Amino acid sequence: MLNKYAFAAILVLGLTVLGVTFLVHEQLCEVSFKERDMEVKAVLAYETKK
């Protein structure tokens, strides 16, 4: 039962990070969420087209 809720929480967190990334992708370089022992960090690395 606990694994079911943990999976749902991780899924919601991942979808939230993806949603925020798509909303602010032009201004985004790095997003970091830190809570107690856990840190989630998303870094956008890209090269501009010329």
N, C-alpha and C positions, 0 to 999 in steps of 0.2 A: 504494500500500500504506500509506504514512504517513497519507494523508488518511483512510483507513478507520479507523485507530486513533485519530486525532485526533477524528473524528466520534463514535466510541464513547466516548471519554473525556469529551467535552462532554455527550453524552447522559447518561452515568452521573452526572456532576456536577449536571446540571439535575434529574434525578430525585431525587438525594440532597437537594438544596435543597428541592424540593417535598415530599418525605417529612418532612423536619425541620419544615417550615412547618406541615404538617397535624398533626404530633404535638404541637407546642407553640404552636398558633395562639392560644390564650387569653393566653399570656404573651409573645408575640413582638411586637417592634416593629421590630427590625433584625437582620439576619444578614450577616456580612461574612467572606469568605475571602480571604486575601492570600498570594500565593506569587510570589516574585521580582518579575517585571514585571507580573503579572496580578492584578487584584483583582475579585472577584465580590461584589456587594452586593445584597441583597434587602431592601426596605423595605416594611412593611405600613402602608398609610394607609387608615383607615376612619372612619366616623361611627357612633356608637351610635344605635340605634333607641329612640325614646321613645314 
